[in-house]
Amino acid sequence: MADQNNRPVVTRFAPSPTGYLHIGGARTALFNWLYARHRGGKFLLRIEDTDKARSTEDAIDAILDGMNWLGLDWDGHEYYQSQFWARHAEVAHRLLERGAAYRCYMTQEELAAQREQARAERKPFRIDSPWRDVTEGQGDTPFVIRLKAPREGETVIDDEVQGRVTVQNVELDDFVLLRSDGTPTYMLAVVVDDHDMGVTHVIRGDDHLNNAFRQLAIIRAMGWPEPTYAHVPLIHGPDGAKLSKRHGAMGVDAYRDELGLLSEAVNNYLLRLGWGHGDDEIISRAQAIEWFDLPQVGKSPSRFDFKKLENLNGHYIREADDARLADLVAPRLPGADKALLVKAMPELKARAHTLNELADGARFLFVQRPLDVDEAAAALLTPDARKILGAAYAKLGALAEWEPAVLEAAIREIAEENGVKLGKLAQPLRAALTGRTTSPGIFDVLALLGRDESLARIADQMEPTE
Ligand code: GLU
């Protein structure tokens, strides 16, 4: 499908590689990806590495890794903005030739004086360069190239998210396009690259809305097709304040490695953060591609709710394939036996929200005897309880089969014979077998551990019967 100029839809994600791929950037990437897929267009990735001093290889790797993990594949190769410096400079010179830009020879002192005067008069600072209408060069004197920004009228943007936004052109300044060392500014580079890459839809955080008016001035001066803009409100913390590390503004790799989340849960959560489809909470990727559109992006900042993300992750864990979960959990459990993990997974995943909780729940399977019994579990191992464990040991040891159904019948019998409720036996049994007060069902625990290990763990805690 095409845009209003009949161009095929092209979106892009344009991160600056100065840090990790944070959650806001990941959401911007997801929205661009979904929109392109929804419209049958292309999704491009451009690394904006113009700030050479602050860009790092590690940050580039983290961005690519994060995108891959989230399954946000881009079309073709990734672009690196710094490769196009010559082209940016060429466009700056084209603007000069067209009379849409000028060489500005103002010195730092002159600029500072204007700034000082604006402050004294309590006016917003707008550069007023004496070079705006001078076309001849001034020999070897260093200069910057500035856009000759329009001063009359207004600029209107019909933003797909923000609606109609208008700025009086007197508000726009003659900003720098090319620095005196010949390097392009962000404002110029973005516009040139978007044009050259055929970008039709610019979907990004609304912290860039002000830039859009300046970028549009360059686009109009070049007579290029104008993109459709969609400026998405930023993500705030649960308290409404700007998202900070405390709130979850960390790299997506930390969501995977430290928090133990699945990428489908993070995708689903990010999609719902600022976009909605009725009351739907669980949205598959296929549905997201079918439904995603820009008008349903909300206009107010969304609040990051970690509990909601965790619950969504719990849902996706329950849906996930057991072997895949075992692969993801095994590295978190030194000495884990993968076959046993797979076998235990249906029980384990029923109660876990994250891979960390899954690993925590599985730990009892792989710990060495004698077990570290936690405080709450130790409190259950009273002298009476230890006696009942002794009775259980004798009876279980005599079983011909070691299957959940057989074990259940035996445990119920032991409880009855000893005149206690099932819980009074199951609780100390769980404490002895797992060292904890919560675990999968006790019959499954016995079955998973097997006869020898189960009996040995019980023996470690019991008071033998005479
Ligand atoms: N590189 C800019 C950033 O990371 C994004 C530029 C854009 O999306 O137009 O904030």
Residues whose N, C-alpha, C, O or C-beta is under 5 A from the ligand:
A	BS01	LIG	A14 P15 S16 E48 V190 R204
